[in-house]
Amino acid sequence: MPLHQKLVGSGSVRPAIAPPHDRDAGGRTPSVDDSVAMGALPIVLSIIGGSTDTIGFLGLNGLFTAHVTGNLVVLAARLVAGEQAPMSYLIAVPVFIAGLALAKALAAALERIGIASLAPLLLLQFVLLLAFLAVCLGAGPHVGHDAAIMTLAGMLGVLAMAVQNALVRLSLREAPGTAIMTTNVTLYAIDVVEIFLGRNAVSIATARRRASHTWPAILGFLVGCILGGVCEAALGLKALVLPASLALLAVALSLVPHPSPRRN
């Protein structure tokens, strides 16, 4: 018997526990490798993340709806400069955390009754983005950025991005981040170096597999930023119809039949 198996069997070494992102909750959590539709989902979500963040930044006085911690940087800079800080900057991070908690609670409740959480969470994101669009349209183009109605609109966008951040961790195995790219770029750079310079075959295979999931998300986010900027310049906040429509597409992709995840 190989040494590592003896050690595991004797209790001297405990097998590694897969991180929550990679666990298959009750055999109901799909993977990006299950089907073409599941593989396309992170790309669509990345375009949603990039376009929503860009449209919100341009149309809501520099509010980050996806990269919410960026609001803390802008808030600090404004306070140091003696400028007034919009309420949206102050509450964006707490609202984002509340959205994550809501998504986690909903996913847990669904799992307890045997329902996969991917489609419901995507539907929730679609409803939030649709509400974001509706409030902006209802407010009209002449309402100030600091008006309460625009703060509400921005927080709906923040909640939508919180749900998106949560669902790729909770409801879709092997998925990269789709709304914040710093971690993806870091992992991709590390994996590329491992692929070309690594000496361990297992580590190289793992890096290659992860990189194959990461680079489409990075590209999708970049495309989303470009599309969001172009659409916002032409349409203003009406451009939110782009991520809202893509969110509906994401819901449809989640409903495409795919092979059931294997139980261990």
N, C-alpha and C positions, 0 to 999 in steps of 0.2 A: 504494500500500500504506500502511495507517495507520502512524503513527510507532511505536507500541508494538510492532507486528509486526516492523518493521525492526530495532528494538533487540534484540528477542528473537532474531531470525534472525542478527544479527551477533554475538551472544554478549555484548553490553553489559549486558543485563538478563536474569537467569535467571528462568524461570517459577517461581512459588511452589510449594513441595512441600506436598501435603496432609498434615496431621498424622496420626499413626498411627491415631487414632480414626476417620478418614474413609477410610482406604485399604481397598480391596477386595482382600483377600489371595487372589490367584489366581482371582478371580471366584466364590469360595465363601462369602464373608461376607455374610449377609443384612442388609438395612436395615429400619429401623422403618417405612419407607414401602412396603415390598414387599407387605404384605397387612394385613388387619384383625388377624390373630393376632399378627403382628410388631409392629404398632402398640400392641396391648394389653399386650405383654410388659413394657415399662418400667413401666407402671402397676402391674401385678401385683408386679413386683420392688420397686417403691417401697413398696407396702403391706407386703411381707415385711420390708424394711429397717426401716421405722418400727415395726412390731409387735415384731420381734426385739430391737431396741435398747431399746424401752420395757419389755418383759417381762424382759429381762436386767437392766436398771437397777433395776427394782422387786424382782425376785426374787433377785438375786445381789449384794446389798449395794452397789448403785451402780455396777456394772460396765457400761461402754459396750462393746457388742459391735460396733457399726457405727461410731460416732464414737469410734474408739479413742484418738485424741489427747486426748479429754476425760479419759481415765484419768490422763494425765500431770498435768493440772490438779488433779484430786482427790488424786493421790499427793503432789504438792507441798504442797497445803493440809494434808494430814494430817501430813506430816513437820514442817512449820513449827509445827503445833499440838501436836507431840509425841505424836501418836497412832500406833498400829501400822498399818503399810501392808500390806494383803493381798497375797499373792504374785501374785494375778491382775492387779493393777494394774501390777506390775513387769514382767510378761512379756507383757502384751497386745499392745504395739506390735511386739516382735520376732516374736511368733507371727503377727500380721497380715502382716508383711513376708514371713515364710516362706510364708504362704498365697498371697500375690500371686506369689511366685516359683514355687510349685508350679503355679498356674493358667497362668502364662506358659509354663512348660516343657511342660505338657501340651498347651496350644494349639499351640505350635510343633511338637511331635511329631506331632500330628494333621494339621496343615497339610502337613507334609512327605510324608505318605502320602495326601494328597488328601481328607481328611475334614474337614468343617466342624466347628469346635470348640464351637459354641453349645450344642447338645443335650448333649454329654458334660459340659461345664462346669456346665450347669444340673442334670444328674443328680448330679454330685459335690456341688453345693450341697445338693440334696435329701437325699442320704445323710448329709451333715454335720449338717444340721438335725434329721434323724431321730435321729441318734446323740446330739445335744444333748438332745432330748426324752427319749430312752431312759435316758440316764445320770441325768437329773434325776428321772425316775420311779423308777428303781432305787434312788436314794439315799434317797428318802422325804422327808417334810416336816420331820423332826426333826433332820436333819444340819445342822451349822453352816455358815455361809457360807464360812468359811475352811478347811473340810475339803478334803483333797486331791481327793476325788471331785468336789466342786463347782468347784474350780479347773479340773479336767479338763473338766467340763461347759461352763464359761464359755469355755474356749479352743476348744472345738468350735464354739461360736457365733461366736467371732471368726474362725475359719477359714472358716466358711460365708459371713460377710460379706466377707471378703477375696476369696473366689472371685467373689462377686457384683460387687464393685467392679471386679475384673479383667475379667470377661466382657463388661461393657458397653463396655469400652475395646477389647477384643480381638476380640469375636465378634459384635457387633451395631452396624452402622454407623448414624450419626446419633442414637444413643441418648444421653440425658442421664445424669448420675449418678443412681443409684437408692438409694443407702444413706447418702449424706452430702449435705445440702441447702444448705450454705453457698455453694458455687460456683453451684448452680442459682439460688438467690435472687439472687445477685450478677448473673449473666448475664441473668436475666429482667428485673431492674430496669433494667439498661443497655439491653436490647433494647426495652423499652417506651418509654424516653426517645427512643431512635433512631427508633422507629416514628412518634412524634408530633412530634418536633422535627427529625429528620434531613432533609437536603436531597438526598442522593444516592440515586437510585432503587434502585441495586444494593444498597447498604448497608441500605436499608429493607427490601427483599425478603429479604435474608439474615437480618436481625433478626426479621422476622415468621415466617420458617420455623423459626428456632431457638426462638423463644418458643412456637411451637405444639407443640414437643416437650418444652419445659421445664416449662410450667405443669401438665400432667397428672402429672408425676413429683412435683412439690411437693405437689399436692393428694393424691396417693396416699400419700405419706409421712405427711402429716398424718392421713389416715384410718387408716393403719396404727398410728400412735401412739395414737390414740383407742381403736381396737379392742384393741390390745395392753394398754393400761391397764385397760380395762373387764374384759377376759378374765383378766388377772393378778389383779385384785382379787377376782374370783369363783372362780378355779380355781387360783391360785398358778402354779407353773411348769408345770403341766399345760396352761396356755394356749399353750405352745409348739406344741401341735397345730395352731394357726392358721397360723403361718408355714410349718410343715412341709407342711401340706396345700396351701397356696398355691404352695410350691415344686414340688410334684408337678403342679399346674396349669400352672406355667411350663414344665415339661418337656413337657407335652402340647401347649402352644401352639407350642413350638419344632419340634414334629414335624408340624404342620399344613402341608400342601403349599403352597408359595408360588412365584411366578415366580422363575426363576433370575436372579441378578444379572447384569447385562450386563457383558461384558468390553470394556475400552477397546482 
